[in-house]
Every structure is written in structure tokens, then in C-alpha cells.
């Protein structure tokens, strides 16, 4: 089964948080930072929203930084995805 977003929606999957520091210290799960970097899995077609044409500026496979607590979490086939609006994406990680 796949997820196909509508309008200006984007399906993302958060990347795993670092479990060790650069010096090799293993972090407990409570000490790990919440990952804000995610990979884009699917992109909606854009369209017209409130009379304004919305063009999609992101593509499948890009890594992006998202807002905290944004979007709707969906579990599908044992994987967890988040559906966000393009406006919830703050930057593209290159």
C-alpha cells in the first residue's frame, strides 16, 4: 500500500536520532534530541488553495528540516509516516 498526498501535502519519514556522540558516548533514549530531519517519501501535485497557486518546491528523496509537532502521524505496514503541509518544511538539507 502507498500514500499519495493531495494538494500541497508532503509525506515524510523522520530519520533516526544519533545514538552516540562524536566521541563515542552512547546516549540514553531520553537524552537523544528529537529528530527534525526527515526524508520526503511522496509529494502532492500542488494546486490552487484559497485562490493562490501553490507550486511544490520539494521532491521525493530530499532530506528536509520540519517544524516541531507538525503534521499528522500515520502508521502503514509497520512504518510511521508524517503528512505535513509544504509550509511546515523549513529547509532542504543538502
Secondary structure, 3 states (H helix, E strand, C coil): CCCCCCCCEEEEEECCCCCECCCCCECCCCCCCCCCEEEEEEECCCEEECCEEECCCCCCCCEEEECCCCCEEEEECCEEEEEEEHHHEEEEEC
